[in-house]
Amino acid sequence: MRNGALSLWALLKLLAFSYAASYDNFAFPVDRSVHNYSRSTEIEKHCSTFVSSASKLEFGDSNAAKLKTELSFFNGDWEQKDSHGATLMPFDDSDMPYAPYMIHPWKVVSFEVQNVSSCEPNQPKNTISISGVLSIGITRNNTFISEPGLKFHKTPGMSALRVDFEGVYLETNENGGERLLCLLGDSTFPFKKVPTRFTDEYMDLYFSARDTLYNEEPVILPHDQILLIVRYPKVVSLVNNHIHGEMTSLKEMEDFEYFDKVQITSHSSIIHEWDASTSEGPVLDSFDQNPLEDAMLEDGVNKFNNSEFCRILKYFEHEEYRVMPNLKLGGQNAFQDTVGPFRLSNEILLVDRNNENLRIIMHKISCEEDKVSGVLRLYPATFEPHVATRRTGLSTLTLSVKGTWNSSTGLLSMTGCLGPSLVECDSGVLLYFPKYFSSKQRSVVSGSIFSLKNATTAFWPVFFGLEMLSPGLHDGGWYSNVYLSYNYSKSDLANEFIEIIQEPKYMTYIWKSFIQYIQYPIPQDLQIETFTSSETFVRVEVLSVGPLFKTNDSHFYDGYDRDVVNMSINLFLIEKPNKVYEESYHHVSKLYLEGVYDQHTGKLCLIGCRKVDTDHSDLERGLDCLVQVTIEYSSLNARWLINPTEKITIRSLRNVDDVYQFKTIRLHTLMIHDRRHDKDVVLRKIFEGYFRVFLLLVYIVHILNQMKKMKKSNEPVAYISLVALGMWIVGYGITLIYNKEILIRSLVSQYDVTQPSHLQNYKRYLNNLDYFARFLVLVSMFLMARIAQMVLKARKILQEQGEPTPSEKKLLLVCLRAYMWYFTLNCVEVGVQLYIKKATLTKDEYMRLIMQLFRYTVYDLQDYLLYVQIIASMVWKPRLPNPGLKYFVIGLWVPSLIQFPYEVVRLFGTYHVMNNVV
C-alpha cells in the first residue's frame, strides 16, 4: 500500500513536470523544413583543423533523430571572460530597479539541432552536415521569449539573441574521444554605446545607422561571421558528462559587429549508467566524518529499502533546499564569496551570513538500487524552482555528485565534483530523511556538504534542508502521514506557561458558562491569514495535533483526548518593503512553534525557535529557542455580532542584557475569515435588518404620541426648532438618495464586499427588510414635516396674541458657529495624524481630504437633532416650563439609548483593530 501510494504520487509529479518542461526551455521556435546548406566553402576553411583529425563515421538514416536529441541542449550557461569591452548584448534592468546588487540576471543559452544530413554536396569526408538554432540571452526569472519572430529581442528583464548555424558534425579519438560541432552562423548584432576603439571613419557609419528618434535603443546590424565550436563527450560518466562550447566573432576587434569570445557550458542530455568498474573520483560508501551525526540521533532516521528510497528521492528531486546560516562567519554584516565548495560568480556575487538569498536544488538524479548520481545546484532565491531545475549549465555553482545509499543506517553518502572542469572531486555530501519533526527541525530531507581536504585547506561545512513548513498539508500529506511524526520537545515549558496565565477556577467556570471558544478545531479553524496593519501580514499554519500530521478532518478529532492538547504551528510575519509607520519584525518573521491549546479559554500557548544573525553559546542547532508566543482567539458567541479577530503576543524569555533578547511585540489582527464567517454574516445582517425596523417603529410611535399631545397646547409646540426638524428631513433625505445604511452601519469586511456569494440566498429577504426600513424613514420624514406645520401654526397663534415667538435666525447662527468649531477640530485632528505619520500631500489631495471631512460631518445630520433642540432651549429660554417639549426631546433619545449597548459591544470588539489600520 505504501509503495503504491509512492508510485502514484511520484508518477503524477513526473508527468506534471514533463508536461511543463516543453514550455520552460529558453529557445526561439525553429523552422523544421529542409535546410539549404550554402556555406560549405566557408565551413571547410574554418573547420579544416578539426576535419583533418576526424575519425570514420558510421551513420544511417535511423540515427538522425537520435543525433538531434544528443546534440541539442537547453538552458545552459554562458559568459564572456575576455575583457575587451565588446559585450554580446545589452540588458534592460528596469523591471527590478531596486534588485540587490549581489544578485545578477541569469545568462542562458540553448542549442537545438534543426536538420541532419549525410549526403550534402561538397561535404567533407567523415562528417555529417548539421544545421541548428542557438538561442542565447540574459533573463531575470523567465524563459519565455515573447517576440519569436525577431533575431534580437529586448524587453525589461530579458534580452534574447537568435543565431542560425550550419556546419559539420564529426568525431575524433583525441583526448580519449570526443564529438564535435563546427558551425558558422548569421544573426544581427545589437550594441548600445560607441566603444572608444572606433575611429572617426567608423563614427559616420555609426550615426548613419542609428535611429535618431530612439537614441537609447541598440543598433541592429547583420552579422554572418560567427563561429561556434561545441565539444561533447563520447562516453558519458560522472566526470565526463559536460558540453563545452565557444562562440567567437570572425570580425576584427575594430569592427562594429565584433564581440568578445563566449564560453558555453551544459550537461549532456545523455544520462550515464552507473559503472562500478570505471574510475570517476573517490566514490565512497561512507566517510570518516559525519557533521550530521548529532542531528541524526536527535531527529531519528527513516531507513528505506533501495526501491523505496529511489522513489522518494525522485519525488523530492525538484524541490528547493534552504541553506542554513553560516554563524561562524565573523561580523554581524559579514559577506562571503564562497559557500562551502561553491565559488560565487555570475548571477550570485556575494551573500551575507544568513544565506537567506540562497537555495540548493538536486536534479538530474539517476537512482538504481543503492547507486545514486545527480547535480546539486546553488542558485538565488529570486529564481523559481522550476526555472532552476531546467538549467543545465556547469559552473562553480554546480556540484556533480555520485554515491551510495546505506539502508541500514539511512544515510546517502556521495562524492561531489565542482564546476565545469569536474576535476575538483574533494567534497563529501551526506543526506538523510528525519523521522521526527520538532521546533528545531522542520526539514523532510537534511544534508551537509563538507570538505575532504586536510584541515588547513578545508571549508566550513554547509548544512541544507528541504524545509517543509506544512508537511501535513503538502500534496495531500501522504509522505508526512506515512513517514513523519512530531516530537514535542518544548511541551513542558508550554504547560508551565499556560498555568501561569490561566484564569482562576471560578473565572474559568464563568467563562465556560457564558463564552464559548473553538472546540475540537480542525486546522482551518486555528489558521490565520490576514493583516495586522497595512504594512504587516500574518500567517499561522497548524502543523500537527498530538504526534501526527493530520490532513483528514474526520480523523483530526482523534488528537483531542483532553481539554488542553499539544499543537505545533508555523508563524510568519510578512512585511511591506521599506516600512514607514511600524517597527520591523524581521527578527521574528519566521517562528517554529509548539505548545498547547486550551479549548475553554481559546488560547494557544507556545514556545518556539527563530533564526538569528550571530553565533552564541546558548543556541539549539543555530536557533534561538527561547521565544514565547500567545495567540488569543475570539469567542464563537460574539462572531455573529462582530468580525472575529485574534491577538498575538511575542516575547523573549531571555534576560534584558542577552544578545538575543528583544522587546515584546503585540499584534491585533484584522478580520479573520473562518469557515463559520458566512453563516455569522447572514445572521448579523438579518438581526440588523429587524433591529432597524424596531428602532424606526419606536421613533414613529413616539412622534405620533407627541403629535396627539401637541394638539392640546400651542405653547410647547412653538418652541420646537424648525432647524432641528429640517436636519432630520434633510439628513434622512441624503441617506435615501445615496443609498446609505440606516441607523446601524454594518461591520462589512473587504471579503464581504468583493465576494458576497454567501449572501445571495438571502438577498431577497434582506432587500425586503431594507425596503421596509426605508419606507418607515419616509413615514418619519412625513411626520416631521407635519410637526413643522404645527410649529408654524403655533407660532402664528402666539404672534396674533402678542406673545414673543422664537427666532430661528439667532439659533441658526449659533449652530453654524458650533459646526465650524466641530469641523475645525476634525481638521486639526487629521492634520496632527498626518504630521505624526510624516505624510506629504499635494494641494489637490488636501482639498479632497477637506471635502471628505465635510461630507462625513454633514452625512448623518438627523443625529444632531437633539443637540440643536437643546441649544434652542438654551437660546430661547421659554418663559414657562414646557414638560411636553421635554418629553418630545427625551422620547427621541429612547431609540438611541436602546441602540447604545449594541454599539458599545461592537466598538469594544473593533477598537483595537482600527487602531492598527494606517
N, C-alpha and C positions, 0 to 999 in steps of 0.2 A: 504493500500500500504506500509506504513511504517513498520507495523508489519510483513508483508510478506517478506520484504527485510531482516528484522532482523532474521526471522526464517530461511531463506535460508542461510545467512552468518553463523549463529550460527551452523546450521546443517553441512555445509561444513567444518567448523573449527573442530567440534567434530569428524566428520568422518576422517579427516586428522590425528587428534591426536590419535584416536583409532587404525588407521592403523599402526602408528609408535610405538604404545605402546608395541606391542608384540616383537619389536626388541630392546627396550630400557631397559629391565629388566636385572639386573646383575644376571645371573644364568647359570650354566652348563646345557647342554641338558640332559634330564633324559631318562632312559630306562623304557618304559611303559609296559613291559611284566609282567607276573605274578611273584610276589616276593616269594622267598622261605624263610620263617621265620625259622631261625635255632638257635636263641639265646634266646629262651623262658625261659630257666632256669636262665640265667644271668639277663634277664629283670625282672623276678619275684623277684629276690634277691634285685636288686637296686631300684625297683619301689614299693616294698611291702608297704611302708608307705602311698603312695598315693592310692594304690589299696584298702587298708583296709577301707578307708573312701569314696570309690566310691559309688555313688547312682545308682539306677536301670536305665538302658538304654533301650529305645525302638528304635530299628534300623531295617530298611528294606533295600532291595537292591536299592530301588529308592533314598535312602538318601546318597548313596556312592558318587555320583557326587557332590551333594550339600556340603558334608563334605569336599571333596577335595578342593573346592573353598574357603570355610570358614576358613580352617586351613592353607592354603597357604598364604604367604605374600612375598612381593618383595621390595627390595631397602630400607630395614630398616637400623637402626644404630646399631653399636656395639662398645664396649670399654672394656678395662681391667683396673679396678680400683685398683686391688691388685698390690703392688709394690715389687714383689719378683724377678723381673728381667727376668722372663720367658715369653717373648713376643710370640704371636701366630705365627707370620711370619715376615720375613724381607721385606723391601721395597727399591726399586732402584729409587732414585730421580734424576738420571742423565738426565731425559727428560727435567727437568727445573732446572738446577744447580743454577740459579740466582733467583729462586722463592722467594717472600717475606717470611721472617721467621715467620711473623704473620699469614700466610695462610697455613694451613696444608691440606694434602690429605683427602679424604672422606673415612671413614670406613663403608663399605656397606655389608649387609647380606640379603640373600633371602632364603626362605624355600618353597619347592614345594612338596606337597604330591603326591606320586607315586602310591601307592596301598592302598586300604581299604578292610579289610576282617573281617567278624564277626564269621567265623566258622573254625578258625585255631585250631589244637590240642594243648592241654595244655594252652589254652588261659585263663587268669584269669577271674573270674566272673565279670560281669558288665563292661567289657572293650571291645574295638574293636582294632584289630591289624592294625597297621599303618606302612607304610614304605615311606621314602621320601629322598630328597637330599637337603643338606644345602650348599649353595654357599656363602662363606664369603671371603672378601678381602679388599684391600686398592687400591683406584684408584684416579687419579688426576681429570679427567673430562671425563670419558669414562665408559661405562657399557658393552662393547663388549669383551668377552673372546676369544682370538684368537686361543687358543690351547685347545679345549674342551675335547680332549682325555686324558689329564693329570689330576691327582688328585691335583697336585700343579703346578701352572704356574706363572712365574715371568718374566716380561719384564719391561723396563724403564717406570715408571709411572703407573704400575699396578702389584699387586700381588693377586692371587686368589687361594683359597683352597676349595676343594670339600670334603664333608663328607657324606657318605651314612649311613642313620639311619634306624632302625626298632625298634618298641616298641608298646606301647598301648595308646589308647585314652580313657579318662574317664571323668565323670562329678561329681562334688561334690556340696554339699549345704553349704559349708563353705564360709565365707566372702561374704555372700549374693548370693552365687552360682557362680561357675566358671567352665570352661572347661580346660582340662589339657592334655598335651602330655608328656609321659615319654619314652625316646628313648635312645638306645645305638648305637653308630656309630663307623665306622672304616674309616681311611684315612691314609695319610702319613704326618709326621710332619717335617717341614723344620726348620733348625736353622743354623746360620752362625758362631757364635763365641762360644768358650768353656766357659760356666759360671764358676765362681770361686768356686761354690758349689760342682763341680765334684771332686772326689778323684782320686788318681793315678791309681787305678784299672780300673776306667772308662775311663781314658785318653787313654789307649791302645786300647780300643774298639772304641773310637772316631777317632783316627788316622787311624785305620784299615778300618773304614767306609768311610773315606774321599777320594775323588778323588784328587790325588796329582797334577794332571795337571791343575786343576781348583780350586785353594785354596780359591778363594773368593766366590765360589758358595755355596749355602746352602746344607747341608747333608739331604738326604731324607730317613727317617726311617718309617716303618709301625707302625701304632698306632690304636688299636682296643678297647681301653678302654676310650671312650669319652661318657659322659652322657649329655643329653640335656633335660631340663625341660622347657616347654613352657606353659604359662598360658594365657587363653583367657577369655574375659568377657562373661557371659552367656546372659546378657541383655545389649545391646549396647546403650549408651547415650553419652551426651557431656562429662561428667566427667568420663565415664567408657567405653571408646572405644579403649583402648590401649592393645597391646600384650606385655607381658614381658617374657623374656627367659634367661636361664643361661646355658652355656656350660662349663663343667668342665672336667678336666682330672682325671681319677681314678688312675693314676700312683702316686708314691711317688714323693715328691719335688726333690729328688736327681736323679731321672731318667731323661734320655735324653728327653723322649717324654713328660715330664710334661710341662704344660703351665698354666699361671695364669687364674683365672676364667674370662669368657667372658660374659658380660651383653648385652642382646639384647632387643631392643625396636622397635615397629612398630605400626602403626594404624591398626585397624581391617578392613578387607575388606568388612564388612557388613556396609552399610550406614544406620544410625539410622534415624527413623522417628521422626518428631517433636511431642513432647507430652507435652502440657502445664501443665498437672497435675503433672508431675514429678518435683522434686526439684533438679535442676542442677546448683546451684550457683545463684548469684544475676543477673538475666537477666532482664534488664530494657528497657522500651520503650524510655526513654530519660534520660539525665544526667543533674545534676545541673550546670556543667561546660561544655564549648564548646570552645576549643582552636582554632577552625576553624571559629568562628563567623565573625571576620573582613574579612577574605578571602572570605567567602560566600557572604557577602554584596558586595564586590568589583567584584567578578567573576560572580555573578549570579548563579542560581541553576536550573538544569533540574529536573523537578518533574514528574517522570514517574508513570503510574499506575502499579499495582502489577505485572501483567503478563509481561508488557514491561520491568520492572525493572529486573525480573528474567532472561529474555532472554539476556539483556545487561550484567548483572553481570556474567552470564555463558560464554558469548562471551569473556570477558576480563579475564577469570579465569586463563589462563596460561601465562599471560603477566607479565613482571618483573617490579616492582615498585622501583624507586630510593629513597634512604634515604637521606633526606636533611641534610646539615651540622649542627653540634651542636656548634654554635658560643658562647654558654655560657661556654664552657669548657675552663678553664684558660690555658694561654700559647699558643704560636703560633704552637709549635710542640707537644702539649699535646696528650697523648694517653688515651684511655678508655677501660676498660674491661667489661663494661656493656653499652648497648644501650637501653634506656628505660627499659622495664621489662626483656629484653633478657640478659642472662648471657653468655658472650662469652666463649666458650670452644671448644674442639675437633678441627674442621677444622678452626675456627676463634679464635685466642688468644687475639689479640689487634687490635684496629683500631684508626686512627687519627681522629681529629675533623671534617674533611671534609666528612667522611663516604663514600668516593668515591669507596671503595672496597666492599661496602655492597649493597645487593639487597633484596627485600621482594617479595615473591610470595604468592598469595592467591589461594589455590586449595582445592580439596575435598569439593567443595561447594554444599550444599543442599539448595534449594530455593523453598518454597511452599507458594504461596500467598505473605504475608508480612513477613514470618518467614525465617530466614537465619542462616545457620551454615557452618563452614568451618575451615580451618587451615591457619594461617599466618606463613610463614617460612622465617627466616632470613638466607641468605647464601652468600658466597663470590661471587664477580662479575666475578671471573675466571670461575665459573661454567656456562654452557649453561642453559638457562631457561628450556628447555625440560628435561634436566637431573634433575634439582631441582624439577620439577613438579612430576617426577616419585618417588621421595623419600617419604618414609612412616615412617621413624624413628621419635621418640619423644625424644626431648632433651630440654635443656634450650634455644634453638634457635627456638622453635616452640611455638605458641600461638593458642590454640583451642578456637574458637570464636563462639558466638551464640547471635542473637539479632533480631530486627525487623526493617522493612523499613517503614518510615513515608512519604507517598506520598504527603501530604500537605506541608511538609517542605523540602522534597527532601533530607532527611538525614537518613543514615543507622546507627543505634546505636547498638553496640554489647558489650558483656562482654567477656573478654579473660582469659583463664586459662593456666598457664605456665607449660611447661615441661612434663616429663613422669609421674609424680605423679598427675598432674592436680588438685592439692588442693589449689594452689595459684590463686584464681579467683578474683584478685584485680586490673585488668587492664580494662580500658574503651577504646573502639575503635569506631571511627566515620569515615564514608565515605560519600562523596558527589560527584556529577558529575557537574563540572563547565559548565556554559553556554557560557562563553566568554574566548577567548584566548587573551593574550597581551604579551608584552615584559617581564613582571614579572610572567606570568602564562603560562606554557607550558604543563599542565597535563590534560588528559581527565578524570582522576579519582584522587581525592585528599583525603588524610586521615591523621588521627592522632591517636597515642596511648598515653594514659595518665593514671596517677595513680589515683586509687580510695581510696588510703590510706590517712591518715592525713598528714598535711604539713611537719611534721618532718621526715617521712619515705617515702615521695613521690619521684618519679624520674622525671627528666625533660621530658616533652612531646616529642615524636618522630613524626616528620612530614614526610610523604612519598607521592609520587605521581607517577601515571602511565604516565611518560613523553613521549608524542607522538610528536617527533620532526617534523614529516611531516604528520600530520593527513590528509591533502588533498591528499596525495599520498599513504596512508596506506590502503591496502586491498580494493582498489578502492575508498576509501574516503567516503564510504556510511555513516559512523557514523558522520563524521565532516560535511558533506553536510546537514544532517538532523538536527543535534542537536547542532552544534557549529557555532559561528560567531566570527569575530575578532574585538577587541576593541582597536583602536589606541589611546594610552594614551600619546604618545610622538610626535604626528604629528606636533604640533605647533613648538616644538624645531627644528624638521627636516625642516620645511618650512623656519624658520629663518636662518637655516644653509645654505640652498640652495640659498637663496637671497644673502648671504654674498659671496659665492664662484662663483656665476653666472657671466658670462662674460657680458660686456656692450652690449646694444641692437644692436649696429651696428656690433659688433663682432658676436653676435648670428645670425644676418642676413647673414653674410658671411659664417658662419659655415653651416647654413641651405641650402645655395646656392650650396656649393661645397662638403660638407661632410655629409653623411647620417649615422645615427645610427639606432639601433634596434627600429622599430616602432611596436606597438601593439604586444609585445612579448608574447609567451606562456612560461610556467615555464622553459622548456628546453633551451630557448634562453638565459636566465639570469643565469642558473645553471652553477656552476664551479666545476670541479673535475680534478685537475691537481696538479703538483708540482710547488713550487716556488724555490726550490733548491733540491739537492739530499737528504736533511735531513728534509724537511718540505713539507707536502701535505696539500692542502687547499680544502675545500668543501663548496660550497654555495648552499643552498636549498631555493627555493622560496616557501613560506608557503601560502601566500594569496595575492590577489589583491582586494582592496576595503575591504568590510566587510566579504566576502565569501571565503571559501576554494574552489578553482577551480580545477577540475580534467578533465573536458571535454574541449578539445581545442576549439570546436565550440562555447562554451559559455564563453570562457575565455576573449574574447574581450569586454564583457558587462561591465567590470570594467573600461574601458578606455573612459571616457567622457570628458577628457581634456588632455592637453599636459603633465601635471605633475600629476601622480597618486600615491595613497598610496600603499605601499607594506610592507610585513613582510617577513623576511628571517631568516635562521639559518646559522651561520658561524662557521666552525670548522677548527682548525689548528692541524693536526696530525703530531707529531714529531717522528723522529727516536730516539730510546733509546740511551742515552749517546752521545748526540750531541757534535761534535768537532769544526766545523767551524762556527757555528752560535750561537747566544744567544738563550736562551729558551723562548718560547712563552706560557709557561704553564698557566700563569696568564690570558691569553686571548684565551685559547684553545677552549672555547665554548661560543659563544655570541648569545644572543637572540635579534634580531634587528627589528626595524620598521622605516619606513620613506617614502620618495618619490623618484620616478624615473622620471627624465627629459628625454623625448623621443628625444629632439633636441640636447642635449649635451652628451647623453649616460652615465649620472652619476646617481648612486644610493647614495643618501644622507640619512644616517641612524643614529638613536640614539638607544642605547640598553643597555642591562644588562649583567653582568657577575657574576659568583660565586666568593666569596672572602674567605680568610682564617681566618680573625679576625672580631670580633664584633665592630660596630661603630654606633654612633647615627644617622649618615646620610646614612642609608640604607633603601631600599624599599623591605620589605619581605625577608631580608637577602641577597639582591643583590645590587651590585654597578651599578646603572642605569645612570651613567654619562659617558658613553663611546660613542665616535663619530667615525663613520666609513664611508669612502667614497670608492666606487667601480667605477672605470672608465673603461668602455667597449670600445674596439677598434671599429673604424668605419667600416661599411659594405663595403664602396667603396674600401678600401685597402686590404680586406681579400683575394682577388684573387692574390694579389701581395706578401703579407707577411702573415705568420701564425698569427691568432688572439691571442692576449694576453690581460690581464687585470692588472690594477694597484689597489692595495688595501692599504688604509691608515687607521690606527687605532690609535686614540689618546684619551687621558683622558681630560675631561672638568674640572678637579679638580685643585686646587692650587698646587704649587710645594711642599709646606710643608704638604700637606694632606697625610695621611697614605695610601690611595688607589690610589694616583697618580702614573702613570707610563710613561715612555718616549715613544714618538711617534714611531710607527712601520710602516715601508713602505715595501711593498712586490710587486714584479712584477712576474706574473705567467709565466710558460712556455706555450706552445701552448694549446689552448682550442679547443677541438673537438666538434664543434656545428653541428647542423643539416644541415647547408649550406656548411660545410667544404668539402665534397666530390665533390660538383659542383665547388667550388673555386679551388681545387687542379687540377681538369681536365682542367679548363680554364687556369690556370697558366702553366701547362705542355705544352698545345698547343701553348700558347704565347711564351714560352721559346724556343720551337722547331723551330718556324718560325723566332724568333729573332736570333738564332744561324745561321740559313741558311742565313739570311740577312747579318750578320756581316762577315761570311766567303765569301760571294759573293763580299762584299766591298773589302776584302783583295785580292781576286783573280783578280778583275778588276784593282786594283791599281798595283799589281805585273805585270800584262800583259802590262799595260800602261808604267810602268818604263822599262820593258824589251825592248819595242819598242824604247824608247829613248836611252837606253844603246848601241844600235847598231850603233849610230851616233858618239859616243866618247868613247875611251878606258880609258881616264884619270880618270873620276869619278868611273868607274866600278872597277878599280884595288884597290880602297880604301874601297871597301865593305868587311867587315870582314868575312872570312870563318868560324871563331869560332861562330859568330852570326848566320850565316846560318845553321851551324851544330846544334846549340842549338834548332833552330826551328824544324829541321827534327827529331832530337833525342827526343825532348820534346813531339811532337805530336805522335811520334812512341810509346813512353811509354804510352801515353793516349789511343791509339788504342789497344795496347797489353793488358793493364789492364782494358780495357772497362770502362775508366773513362769518366765523363761528359765533354763535350767540351765547353770551354769559360765560360759558366754560370753554377755554381753549384746550384742545386735546393735546396730550403728550405724544405727538406723532414723530416717529423716528424716520431717518432718511430711507430705511428699508421699506417702511410702510408707504412712503411716497413713490418710490421707484418700482416696487413690486407689490402692489396692493391686491394680488390674486386671491389671498386668503379672505378678502372682504367681498369678493364677487357674489358668493352665495347669499350674502345678507345685504347686498347693495339696495335692493328694492325696499326692504324692511327699514333700513337705516335712512333711506331717502324719504320715506313716508313720515318718519319721526321728525326729520329736519323740516319738511314742508309744513307739518302741523305746528312746529315751534315758530316758524316764520309767519304763519297765519296769526298765531297768538301775539306776535310782536306787532303786526299791523293793527290788531284789535287794541293793544295797549296804546299805540300811537294815536289811534282814533279817539280813544277815551281821554288822552292827554289834551288833544285838540278841543274836545268838548269842555274839559275843565278850563282851558284858556278862554273859551267863550263865556263861561260862568264868571271867571275873574274879571273880564272886561265889563260884563253886565253889572257885577257887584260894585266895581269902581265908579261906574256911571251913576248908579243909585246914590252912592256916598257923595259924589260930586253935586248931584241935584239937591242933596240935603245940606250942602255947605260944609261937609266934612273934608279934611285934607286926605288926599289919595297918595299912595306910594309912587315914587319916581323911578322908573326903570333906567333912565339915563345915568343917574348917580350910581346905581348898582352896577350897570354895565362898565363904567369907568373903573370902579373898584375891582371888578372881576378881571378886566383886561390887565390892570396893574398886577394882580396876583398871578395871572397866567404868565406875564412877562418874567416875573421873578422865578416861577417854576421852570419856564423854558430856559432861562439863563443858567439856572443851577444844573439842568441837564447837560447843557453845552459845556459848562465848566467841568463836570464830572467826566464827560467823554474826552475833553481836552487833557485832563490830568492823566487818564489812562493812556492816551496816545503819547504823552510826554514820557511816562514811565517805560512804555514799550519802545521808545525812541523811533516811532513810526514817522515817516516822511510822506506827506500827501501833497498833491498838486492843487492848484486853485479850484479846478473843476471837481476834484474829489472832495474838497472841503465843502463846496456848495451842495454836492449830492448828499453828503453826510448831514448837513444842516437841514435840508429838505426832508431827509428821512426822519430826523428827530421831530420835525414839525408834524409829519404825518402820524408818528407814534403818539404825540400829545393831543391830537385832535380826533383820533380814531374813535375812542370809547368815550365820547362826550357825555353819554347818558349816565356814566358812572359818577360824574361830577355834579349831578342834580342836587344831591343832598347838601354838598358843600356850598353851592350857590344859594340855596334856600336858607342855610344858617347865616351866611353873610348878609342876606337880605333882611333877616330878622334883626341882626345887629345894626344895620344901617338905618332901617326904617323905624325901629323901636315902636311897635304898636302901642297905643296909649292904653289899651285894655288887654288883659290876658286872654289868649286865644287857645284854649285847650284843644279845639278842633284842629287848629293848624299844627299843634304838636303831634296829635295822633296821626295826621296825614304824613308828617315827616318821619316819625318813628315807624309807622307802618311800612314805609318804603325801605326801611332798614332791615325789616324782618327777613326777607329772602336772602339778603347779604349775610346776615348772621347764620342762617341755615347753611349757606354755601361755604362759610368761613372754615369750619373743621375739615371739610373735604380739600380745600385749597391748602390748608396748613400741612396736611399729611403729604400732599403731592409736593409742596415746596420743600418739606424736610427731606423727602426722598431724592430730590433733584438738585438741591443747593450745592452739594459738594461737587457734583458732576459739572454744573455750569461754571463753577469757579475754575475748572481745569480747561475750559474751552477758551482758546485765544481769539 
